[in-house]
Amino acid sequence: MVIARAKYREAGAADTAEPTIVTAPLPPQILPRALATPSPLAHILSDKFCDGLPFHRQEC
């Protein structure tokens, strides 16, 4: 999984000799240190609670 984060130059750094580069913060994670993204989690939860499909019968 690749998370692309934008890098920006600070607005006040135009007049200085050395520009300051700021990286956008990471997006919030649903489960820390997991590879699960919102899409598969939504699919699993909708199968479980909307369709009544037990976990052992679900396929990814």
All heavy atoms as TSV, in Angstrom:
chain	resi	resn	atom	element	x	y	z
A	1	MET	N	N	0.841	-1.155	0.000
A	1	MET	CA	C	0.000	0.000	0.000
A	1	MET	C	C	0.901	1.236	0.000
A	1	MET	O	O	1.868	1.304	0.730
A	1	MET	CB	C	-0.897	-0.008	1.245
A	1	MET	CG	C	-1.732	1.214	1.348
A	1	MET	SD	S	-2.753	1.401	2.829
A	1	MET	CE	C	-2.854	-0.162	3.545
A	2	VAL	N	N	0.555	2.188	-0.828
A	2	VAL	CA	C	1.316	3.419	-0.924
A	2	VAL	C	C	0.424	4.572	-0.509
A	2	VAL	O	O	-0.682	4.723	-1.020
A	2	VAL	CB	C	1.822	3.648	-2.366
A	2	VAL	CG1	C	2.527	4.971	-2.469
A	2	VAL	CG2	C	2.719	2.516	-2.787
A	3	ILE	N	N	0.892	5.348	0.441
A	3	ILE	CA	C	0.165	6.542	0.868
A	3	ILE	C	C	0.960	7.739	0.367
A	3	ILE	O	O	2.076	7.987	0.813
A	3	ILE	CB	C	0.001	6.601	2.396
A	3	ILE	CG1	C	-0.819	5.405	2.871
A	3	ILE	CG2	C	-0.648	7.908	2.815
A	3	ILE	CD1	C	-0.947	5.300	4.357
A	4	ALA	N	N	0.397	8.458	-0.590
A	4	ALA	CA	C	1.068	9.623	-1.165
A	4	ALA	C	C	0.725	10.851	-0.331
A	4	ALA	O	O	-0.439	11.128	-0.075
A	4	ALA	CB	C	0.625	9.824	-2.607
A	5	ARG	N	N	1.751	11.553	0.115
A	5	ARG	CA	C	1.552	12.770	0.900
A	5	ARG	C	C	2.191	13.930	0.160
A	5	ARG	O	O	3.307	13.822	-0.339
A	5	ARG	CB	C	2.153	12.628	2.293
A	5	ARG	CG	C	1.499	11.518	3.084
A	5	ARG	CD	C	1.918	11.468	4.512
A	5	ARG	NE	N	3.334	11.690	4.734
A	5	ARG	CZ	C	3.887	11.762	5.931
A	5	ARG	NH1	N	3.161	11.614	6.991
A	5	ARG	NH2	N	5.176	11.976	6.066
A	6	ALA	N	N	1.486	15.023	0.095
A	6	ALA	CA	C	1.982	16.198	-0.618
A	6	ALA	C	C	3.014	16.939	0.226
A	6	ALA	O	O	2.944	16.951	1.456
A	6	ALA	CB	C	0.825	17.126	-0.945
A	7	LYS	N	N	3.978	17.548	-0.461
A	7	LYS	CA	C	4.981	18.386	0.198
A	7	LYS	C	C	4.771	19.816	-0.289
A	7	LYS	O	O	4.605	20.047	-1.489
A	7	LYS	CB	C	6.392	17.923	-0.136
A	7	LYS	CG	C	6.734	16.580	0.436
A	7	LYS	CD	C	8.150	16.199	0.095
A	7	LYS	CE	C	8.470	14.818	0.642
A	7	LYS	NZ	N	9.819	14.409	0.295
A	8	TYR	N	N	4.777	20.755	0.640
A	8	TYR	CA	C	4.536	22.149	0.320
A	8	TYR	C	C	5.652	23.024	0.866
A	8	TYR	O	O	6.270	22.692	1.865
A	8	TYR	CB	C	3.218	22.638	0.934
A	8	TYR	CG	C	2.016	21.880	0.458
A	8	TYR	CD1	C	1.455	20.864	1.229
A	8	TYR	CD2	C	1.429	22.172	-0.763
A	8	TYR	CE1	C	0.341	20.172	0.798
A	8	TYR	CE2	C	0.317	21.491	-1.205
A	8	TYR	CZ	C	-0.225	20.491	-0.418
A	8	TYR	OH	O	-1.310	19.801	-0.859
A	9	ARG	N	N	5.862	24.154	0.214
A	9	ARG	CA	C	6.769	25.166	0.738
A	9	ARG	C	C	5.921	26.136	1.542
A	9	ARG	O	O	4.844	26.546	1.105
A	9	ARG	CB	C	7.465	25.896	-0.403
A	9	ARG	CG	C	8.498	26.882	0.090
A	9	ARG	CD	C	9.148	27.538	-1.059
A	9	ARG	NE	N	8.095	28.243	-1.803
A	9	ARG	CZ	C	8.298	29.303	-2.543
A	9	ARG	NH1	N	9.490	29.765	-2.702
A	9	ARG	NH2	N	7.301	29.875	-3.170
A	10	GLU	N	N	6.367	26.506	2.732
A	10	GLU	CA	C	5.616	27.432	3.564
A	10	GLU	C	C	5.462	28.769	2.862
A	10	GLU	O	O	6.357	29.222	2.150
A	10	GLU	CB	C	6.308	27.630	4.911
A	10	GLU	CG	C	6.083	26.503	5.867
A	10	GLU	CD	C	6.600	26.830	7.253
A	10	GLU	OE1	O	7.155	27.923	7.452
A	10	GLU	OE2	O	6.430	25.992	8.131
A	11	ALA	N	N	4.331	29.432	3.088
A	11	ALA	CA	C	4.045	30.699	2.417
A	11	ALA	C	C	5.029	31.789	2.841
A	11	ALA	O	O	5.429	32.626	2.038
A	11	ALA	CB	C	2.630	31.138	2.713
A	12	GLY	N	N	5.447	31.808	4.092
A	12	GLY	CA	C	6.361	32.834	4.575
A	12	GLY	C	C	7.808	32.573	4.209
A	12	GLY	O	O	8.669	33.391	4.478
A	13	ALA	N	N	8.090	31.462	3.574
A	13	ALA	CA	C	9.474	31.086	3.284
A	13	ALA	C	C	9.977	31.658	1.963
A	13	ALA	O	O	11.098	31.405	1.568
A	13	ALA	CB	C	9.603	29.571	3.266
A	14	ALA	N	N	9.195	32.452	1.258
A	14	ALA	CA	C	9.608	32.968	-0.053
A	14	ALA	C	C	10.749	33.974	0.067
A	14	ALA	O	O	11.592	34.063	-0.814
A	14	ALA	CB	C	8.418	33.602	-0.754
A	15	ASP	N	N	10.799	34.748	1.156
A	15	ASP	CA	C	11.822	35.778	1.287
A	15	ASP	C	C	13.089	35.288	1.982
A	15	ASP	O	O	14.085	35.987	1.996
A	15	ASP	CB	C	11.254	36.986	2.027
A	15	ASP	CG	C	10.723	36.604	3.403
A	15	ASP	OD1	O	10.532	35.403	3.639
A	15	ASP	OD2	O	10.489	37.508	4.215
A	16	THR	N	N	13.083	34.092	2.543
A	16	THR	CA	C	14.259	33.579	3.237
A	16	THR	C	C	15.192	32.879	2.252
A	16	THR	O	O	14.792	32.502	1.146
A	16	THR	CB	C	13.863	32.595	4.349
A	16	THR	OG1	O	13.187	31.491	3.757
A	16	THR	CG2	C	12.985	33.256	5.381
A	17	ALA	N	N	16.417	32.712	2.657
A	17	ALA	CA	C	17.420	32.077	1.789
A	17	ALA	C	C	17.153	30.588	1.630
A	17	ALA	O	O	17.359	30.022	0.571
A	17	ALA	CB	C	18.810	32.307	2.363
A	18	GLU	N	N	16.692	29.942	2.704
A	18	GLU	CA	C	16.449	28.500	2.668
A	18	GLU	C	C	14.957	28.236	2.877
A	18	GLU	O	O	14.422	28.503	3.945
A	18	GLU	CB	C	17.256	27.819	3.774
A	18	GLU	CG	C	17.230	26.319	3.695
A	18	GLU	CD	C	18.166	25.699	4.714
A	18	GLU	OE1	O	19.303	26.155	4.848
A	18	GLU	OE2	O	17.719	24.761	5.390
A	19	PRO	N	N	14.227	27.707	1.862
A	19	PRO	CA	C	12.785	27.482	2.026
A	19	PRO	C	C	12.505	26.333	2.997
A	19	PRO	O	O	13.286	25.392	3.115
A	19	PRO	CB	C	12.316	27.122	0.619
A	19	PRO	CG	C	13.530	26.635	-0.071
A	19	PRO	CD	C	14.706	27.347	0.536
A	20	THR	N	N	11.392	26.445	3.688
A	20	THR	CA	C	10.974	25.412	4.623
A	20	THR	C	C	9.941	24.522	3.937
A	20	THR	O	O	8.939	25.004	3.433
A	20	THR	CB	C	10.351	26.047	5.883
A	20	THR	OG1	O	11.299	26.950	6.446
A	20	THR	CG2	C	9.980	24.993	6.899
A	21	ILE	N	N	10.214	23.222	3.904
A	21	ILE	CA	C	9.315	22.257	3.269
A	21	ILE	C	C	8.473	21.607	4.363
A	21	ILE	O	O	8.984	21.143	5.376
A	21	ILE	CB	C	10.103	21.171	2.508
A	21	ILE	CG1	C	11.043	21.803	1.489
A	21	ILE	CG2	C	9.158	20.186	1.846
A	21	ILE	CD1	C	10.353	22.596	0.409
A	22	VAL	N	N	7.158	21.571	4.135
A	22	VAL	CA	C	6.215	20.985	5.089
A	22	VAL	C	C	5.518	19.819	4.402
A	22	VAL	O	O	5.040	19.954	3.281
A	22	VAL	CB	C	5.177	22.032	5.543
A	22	VAL	CG1	C	4.182	21.412	6.492
A	22	VAL	CG2	C	5.861	23.219	6.167
A	23	THR	N	N	5.458	18.672	5.058
A	23	THR	CA	C	4.782	17.494	4.537
A	23	THR	C	C	3.411	17.392	5.179
A	23	THR	O	O	3.255	17.607	6.379
A	23	THR	CB	C	5.591	16.225	4.849
A	23	THR	OG1	O	6.902	16.380	4.307
A	23	THR	CG2	C	4.953	15.003	4.230
A	24	ALA	N	N	2.404	17.047	4.379
A	24	ALA	CA	C	1.042	16.892	4.885
A	24	ALA	C	C	1.001	15.759	5.908
A	24	ALA	O	O	1.731	14.771	5.781
A	24	ALA	CB	C	0.093	16.592	3.741
A	25	PRO	N	N	0.148	15.879	6.932
A	25	PRO	CA	C	0.083	14.809	7.938
A	25	PRO	C	C	-0.553	13.538	7.367
A	25	PRO	O	O	-1.255	13.577	6.357
A	25	PRO	CB	C	-0.798	15.411	9.032
A	25	PRO	CG	C	-1.606	16.446	8.345
A	25	PRO	CD	C	-0.750	16.979	7.235
A	26	LEU	N	N	-0.284	12.415	8.012
A	26	LEU	CA	C	-0.869	11.140	7.601
A	26	LEU	C	C	-2.377	11.160	7.819
A	26	LEU	O	O	-2.871	11.781	8.769
A	26	LEU	CB	C	-0.281	9.997	8.423
A	26	LEU	CG	C	1.112	9.536	8.058
A	26	LEU	CD1	C	1.629	8.552	9.105
A	26	LEU	CD2	C	1.106	8.875	6.703
A	27	PRO	N	N	-3.141	10.482	6.953
A	27	PRO	CA	C	-4.580	10.394	7.188
A	27	PRO	C	C	-4.860	9.544	8.424
A	27	PRO	O	O	-4.052	8.692	8.800
A	27	PRO	CB	C	-5.113	9.726	5.922
A	27	PRO	CG	C	-3.956	9.032	5.324
A	27	PRO	CD	C	-2.737	9.798	5.728
A	28	PRO	N	N	-5.998	9.752	9.090
A	28	PRO	CA	C	-6.304	8.947	10.276
A	28	PRO	C	C	-6.495	7.473	9.905
A	28	PRO	O	O	-7.009	7.150	8.836
A	28	PRO	CB	C	-7.596	9.556	10.808
A	28	PRO	CG	C	-8.180	10.286	9.658
A	28	PRO	CD	C	-7.044	10.709	8.788
A	29	GLN	N	N	-6.061	6.591	10.798
A	29	GLN	CA	C	-6.171	5.158	10.555
A	29	GLN	C	C	-7.318	4.586	11.373
A	29	GLN	O	O	-7.524	4.964	12.528
A	29	GLN	CB	C	-4.881	4.451	10.943
A	29	GLN	CG	C	-3.707	4.817	10.084
A	29	GLN	CD	C	-2.464	4.063	10.505
A	29	GLN	OE1	O	-2.397	3.468	11.571
A	29	GLN	NE2	N	-1.455	4.088	9.654
A	30	ILE	N	N	-8.062	3.655	10.772
A	30	ILE	CA	C	-9.161	3.001	11.475
A	30	ILE	C	C	-8.597	2.019	12.499
A	30	ILE	O	O	-8.997	2.017	13.657
A	30	ILE	CB	C	-10.086	2.287	10.478
A	30	ILE	CG1	C	-10.750	3.336	9.571
A	30	ILE	CG2	C	-11.142	1.474	11.200
A	30	ILE	CD1	C	-11.562	2.762	8.454
A	31	LEU	N	N	-7.675	1.191	12.062
A	31	LEU	CA	C	-6.993	0.237	12.937
A	31	LEU	C	C	-5.502	0.516	12.844
A	31	LEU	O	O	-4.902	0.309	11.783
A	31	LEU	CB	C	-7.276	-1.213	12.508
A	31	LEU	CG	C	-8.736	-1.650	12.545
A	31	LEU	CD1	C	-8.891	-3.005	11.893
A	31	LEU	CD2	C	-9.232	-1.694	13.973
A	32	PRO	N	N	-4.870	0.987	13.925
A	32	PRO	CA	C	-3.441	1.287	13.857
A	32	PRO	C	C	-2.612	0.047	13.501
A	32	PRO	O	O	-2.910	-1.057	13.929
A	32	PRO	CB	C	-3.100	1.778	15.260
A	32	PRO	CG	C	-4.391	2.089	15.904
A	32	PRO	CD	C	-5.435	1.267	15.220
A	33	ARG	N	N	-1.585	0.250	12.690
A	33	ARG	CA	C	-0.638	-0.782	12.269
A	33	ARG	C	C	-1.300	-1.929	11.504
A	33	ARG	O	O	-0.813	-3.057	11.500
A	33	ARG	CB	C	0.136	-1.316	13.461
A	33	ARG	CG	C	0.952	-0.234	14.164
A	33	ARG	CD	C	1.765	-0.790	15.308
A	33	ARG	NE	N	2.603	-1.904	14.928
A	33	ARG	CZ	C	3.882	-1.810	14.549
A	33	ARG	NH1	N	4.452	-0.648	14.540
A	33	ARG	NH2	N	4.573	-2.878	14.221
A	34	ALA	N	N	-2.429	-1.668	10.833
A	34	ALA	CA	C	-3.103	-2.692	10.033
A	34	ALA	C	C	-3.101	-2.265	8.570
A	34	ALA	O	O	-3.041	-1.082	8.258
A	34	ALA	CB	C	-4.532	-2.889	10.518
A	35	LEU	N	N	-3.144	-3.234	7.676
A	35	LEU	CA	C	-3.203	-2.935	6.250
A	35	LEU	C	C	-4.627	-2.774	5.752
A	35	LEU	O	O	-4.849	-2.541	4.576
A	35	LEU	CB	C	-2.503	-4.046	5.458
A	35	LEU	CG	C	-0.998	-4.155	5.664
A	35	LEU	CD1	C	-0.444	-5.347	4.896
A	35	LEU	CD2	C	-0.312	-2.891	5.211
A	36	ALA	N	N	-5.604	-2.922	6.636
A	36	ALA	CA	C	-7.004	-2.817	6.241
A	36	ALA	C	C	-7.352	-1.376	5.897
A	36	ALA	O	O	-7.062	-0.455	6.639
A	36	ALA	CB	C	-7.902	-3.313	7.369
A	37	THR	N	N	-7.971	-1.190	4.740
A	37	THR	CA	C	-8.425	0.121	4.315
A	37	THR	C	C	-9.934	0.210	4.544
A	37	THR	O	O	-10.587	-0.806	4.806
A	37	THR	CB	C	-8.080	0.356	2.835
A	37	THR	OG1	O	-8.694	-0.668	2.053
A	37	THR	CG2	C	-6.578	0.338	2.609
A	38	PRO	N	N	-10.526	1.372	4.443
A	38	PRO	CA	C	-11.965	1.505	4.703
A	38	PRO	C	C	-12.849	0.666	3.780
A	38	PRO	O	O	-13.893	0.168	4.199
A	38	PRO	CB	C	-12.226	2.991	4.501
A	38	PRO	CG	C	-10.934	3.645	4.793
A	38	PRO	CD	C	-9.884	2.691	4.311
A	39	SER	N	N	-12.445	0.464	2.534
A	39	SER	CA	C	-13.292	-0.274	1.589
A	39	SER	C	C	-13.496	-1.746	1.981
A	39	SER	O	O	-14.639	-2.203	2.045
A	39	SER	CB	C	-12.698	-0.168	0.188
A	39	SER	OG	O	-13.474	-0.880	-0.729
A	40	PRO	N	N	-12.425	-2.546	2.256
A	40	PRO	CA	C	-12.665	-3.929	2.662
A	40	PRO	C	C	-13.364	-4.040	4.017
A	40	PRO	O	O	-14.160	-4.946	4.232
A	40	PRO	CB	C	-11.287	-4.572	2.723
A	40	PRO	CG	C	-10.334	-3.627	2.156
A	40	PRO	CD	C	-10.996	-2.323	2.024
A	41	LEU	N	N	-13.088	-3.113	4.923
A	41	LEU	CA	C	-13.773	-3.155	6.213
A	41	LEU	C	C	-15.267	-2.904	6.045
A	41	LEU	O	O	-16.089	-3.564	6.683
A	41	LEU	CB	C	-13.167	-2.125	7.163
A	41	LEU	CG	C	-11.762	-2.433	7.665
A	41	LEU	CD1	C	-11.238	-1.287	8.504
A	41	LEU	CD2	C	-11.739	-3.727	8.445
A	42	ALA	N	N	-15.632	-1.981	5.168
A	42	ALA	CA	C	-17.050	-1.714	4.906
A	42	ALA	C	C	-17.708	-2.933	4.267
A	42	ALA	O	O	-18.855	-3.266	4.593
A	42	ALA	CB	C	-17.192	-0.498	4.007
A	43	HIS	N	N	-16.991	-3.612	3.378
A	43	HIS	CA	C	-17.529	-4.812	2.738
A	43	HIS	C	C	-17.768	-5.924	3.768
A	43	HIS	O	O	-18.825	-6.562	3.768
A	43	HIS	CB	C	-16.556	-5.288	1.660
A	43	HIS	CG	C	-16.994	-6.520	0.948
A	43	HIS	ND1	N	-18.037	-6.544	0.072
A	43	HIS	CD2	C	-16.525	-7.790	1.018
A	43	HIS	CE1	C	-18.193	-7.777	-0.381
A	43	HIS	NE2	N	-17.273	-8.547	0.179
A	44	ILE	N	N	-16.821	-6.147	4.647
A	44	ILE	CA	C	-16.950	-7.193	5.669
A	44	ILE	C	C	-18.109	-6.876	6.612
A	44	ILE	O	O	-18.933	-7.741	6.924
A	44	ILE	CB	C	-15.634	-7.344	6.449
A	44	ILE	CG1	C	-14.569	-7.961	5.546
A	44	ILE	CG2	C	-15.824	-8.193	7.707
A	44	ILE	CD1	C	-13.174	-7.927	6.130
A	45	LEU	N	N	-18.189	-5.623	7.058
A	45	LEU	CA	C	-19.256	-5.253	7.992
A	45	LEU	C	C	-20.632	-5.300	7.344
A	45	LEU	O	O	-21.610	-5.706	7.983
A	45	LEU	CB	C	-18.982	-3.875	8.573
A	45	LEU	CG	C	-17.774	-3.804	9.499
A	45	LEU	CD1	C	-17.512	-2.374	9.931
A	45	LEU	CD2	C	-17.968	-4.699	10.711
A	46	SER	N	N	-20.735	-4.914	6.075
A	46	SER	CA	C	-22.041	-4.984	5.417
A	46	SER	C	C	-22.456	-6.437	5.187
A	46	SER	O	O	-23.632	-6.774	5.299
A	46	SER	CB	C	-22.041	-4.215	4.102
A	46	SER	OG	O	-21.193	-4.829	3.178
A	47	ASP	N	N	-21.492	-7.318	4.858
A	47	ASP	CA	C	-21.812	-8.749	4.729
A	47	ASP	C	C	-22.282	-9.316	6.060
A	47	ASP	O	O	-23.231	-10.097	6.106
A	47	ASP	CB	C	-20.593	-9.538	4.251
A	47	ASP	CG	C	-20.382	-9.459	2.757
A	47	ASP	OD1	O	-21.275	-8.932	2.059
A	47	ASP	OD2	O	-19.317	-9.901	2.292
A	48	LYS	N	N	-21.628	-8.927	7.142
A	48	LYS	CA	C	-21.954	-9.480	8.453
A	48	LYS	C	C	-23.293	-8.968	8.976
A	48	LYS	O	O	-24.151	-9.745	9.377
A	48	LYS	CB	C	-20.818	-9.133	9.439
A	48	LYS	CG	C	-21.096	-9.506	10.878
A	48	LYS	CD	C	-21.142	-10.988	11.076
A	48	LYS	CE	C	-21.386	-11.312	12.533
A	48	LYS	NZ	N	-21.823	-12.678	12.703
A	49	PHE	N	N	-23.482	-7.652	8.957
A	49	PHE	CA	C	-24.636	-7.092	9.641
A	49	PHE	C	C	-25.830	-6.811	8.729
A	49	PHE	O	O	-26.965	-6.843	9.191
A	49	PHE	CB	C	-24.231	-5.819	10.388
A	49	PHE	CG	C	-23.271	-6.104	11.509
A	49	PHE	CD1	C	-21.944	-5.756	11.394
A	49	PHE	CD2	C	-23.691	-6.754	12.655
A	49	PHE	CE1	C	-21.056	-6.027	12.429
A	49	PHE	CE2	C	-22.816	-7.046	13.680
A	49	PHE	CZ	C	-21.490	-6.677	13.570
A	50	CYS	N	N	-25.617	-6.563	7.443
A	50	CYS	CA	C	-26.744	-6.317	6.536
A	50	CYS	C	C	-27.253	-7.612	5.916
A	50	CYS	O	O	-28.457	-7.811	5.788
A	50	CYS	CB	C	-26.350	-5.342	5.436
A	50	CYS	SG	S	-25.945	-3.710	6.046
A	51	ASP	N	N	-26.326	-8.482	5.512
A	51	ASP	CA	C	-26.703	-9.710	4.826
A	51	ASP	C	C	-26.795	-10.913	5.766
A	51	ASP	O	O	-27.275	-11.965	5.363
A	51	ASP	CB	C	-25.702	-10.026	3.710
A	51	ASP	CG	C	-25.641	-8.920	2.675
A	51	ASP	OD1	O	-26.642	-8.187	2.531
A	51	ASP	OD2	O	-24.594	-8.782	2.014
A	52	GLY	N	N	-26.314	-10.785	6.990
A	52	GLY	CA	C	-26.363	-11.882	7.952
A	52	GLY	C	C	-25.408	-13.010	7.627
A	52	GLY	O	O	-25.617	-14.149	8.041
A	53	LEU	N	N	-24.341	-12.731	6.890
A	53	LEU	CA	C	-23.376	-13.749	6.503
A	53	LEU	C	C	-22.337	-13.922	7.620
A	53	LEU	O	O	-21.709	-12.959	8.027
A	53	LEU	CB	C	-22.675	-13.311	5.218
A	53	LEU	CG	C	-21.817	-14.323	4.485
A	53	LEU	CD1	C	-22.669	-15.488	3.997
A	53	LEU	CD2	C	-21.143	-13.661	3.313
A	54	PRO	N	N	-22.160	-15.143	8.162
A	54	PRO	CA	C	-21.169	-15.327	9.226
A	54	PRO	C	C	-19.741	-15.130	8.698
A	54	PRO	O	O	-19.478	-15.243	7.494
A	54	PRO	CB	C	-21.379	-16.775	9.675
A	54	PRO	CG	C	-22.209	-17.420	8.661
A	54	PRO	CD	C	-22.876	-16.364	7.849
A	55	PHE	N	N	-18.837	-14.810	9.612
A	55	PHE	CA	C	-17.457	-14.522	9.237
A	55	PHE	C	C	-16.798	-15.696	8.510
A	55	PHE	O	O	-16.025	-15.489	7.581
A	55	PHE	CB	C	-16.619	-14.151	10.465
A	55	PHE	CG	C	-16.897	-12.792	11.005
A	55	PHE	CD1	C	-17.150	-12.616	12.351
A	55	PHE	CD2	C	-16.908	-11.671	10.188
A	55	PHE	CE1	C	-17.393	-11.355	12.859
A	55	PHE	CE2	C	-17.148	-10.406	10.682
A	55	PHE	CZ	C	-17.404	-10.257	12.023
A	56	HIS	N	N	-17.056	-16.933	8.914
A	56	HIS	CA	C	-16.362	-18.067	8.301
A	56	HIS	C	C	-16.843	-18.333	6.879
A	56	HIS	O	O	-16.220	-19.090	6.145
A	56	HIS	CB	C	-16.503	-19.328	9.166
A	56	HIS	CG	C	-17.880	-19.926	9.193
A	56	HIS	ND1	N	-18.864	-19.462	10.040
A	56	HIS	CD2	C	-18.421	-20.922	8.470
A	56	HIS	CE1	C	-19.980	-20.167	9.849
A	56	HIS	NE2	N	-19.726	-21.051	8.899
A	57	ARG	N	N	-17.934	-17.705	6.418
A	57	ARG	CA	C	-18.433	-17.900	5.057
A	57	ARG	C	C	-18.083	-16.725	4.156
A	57	ARG	O	O	-18.424	-16.746	2.976
A	57	ARG	CB	C	-19.935	-18.108	5.089
A	57	ARG	CG	C	-20.280	-19.410	5.817
A	57	ARG	CD	C	-21.637	-19.943	5.507
A	57	ARG	NE	N	-21.924	-20.001	4.096
A	57	ARG	CZ	C	-23.155	-19.891	3.600
A	57	ARG	NH1	N	-24.185	-19.707	4.413
A	57	ARG	NH2	N	-23.356	-19.948	2.322
A	58	GLN	N	N	-17.411	-15.739	4.685
A	58	GLN	CA	C	-17.061	-14.568	3.868
A	58	GLN	C	C	-15.797	-14.832	3.072
A	58	GLN	O	O	-14.897	-15.535	3.512
A	58	GLN	CB	C	-16.872	-13.340	4.760
A	58	GLN	CG	C	-18.140	-12.844	5.340
A	58	GLN	CD	C	-17.957	-11.563	6.099
A	58	GLN	OE1	O	-16.914	-10.948	6.017
A	58	GLN	NE2	N	-18.963	-11.185	6.845
A	59	GLU	N	N	-15.764	-14.273	1.886
A	59	GLU	CA	C	-14.616	-14.398	1.015
A	59	GLU	C	C	-14.119	-13.014	0.646
A	59	GLU	O	O	-14.909	-12.134	0.366
A	59	GLU	CB	C	-15.016	-15.134	-0.257
A	59	GLU	CG	C	-14.081	-16.252	-0.622
A	59	GLU	CD	C	-14.553	-16.932	-1.885
A	59	GLU	OE1	O	-14.165	-16.470	-2.961
A	59	GLU	OE2	O	-15.302	-17.906	-1.767
A	60	CYS	N	N	-12.817	-12.798	0.652
A	60	CYS	CA	C	-12.269	-11.490	0.282
A	60	CYS	C	C	-11.854	-11.447	-1.143
A	60	CYS	O	O	-11.500	-12.338	-1.754
A	60	CYS	CB	C	-11.094	-11.136	1.168
A	60	CYS	SG	S	-11.594	-10.847	2.853
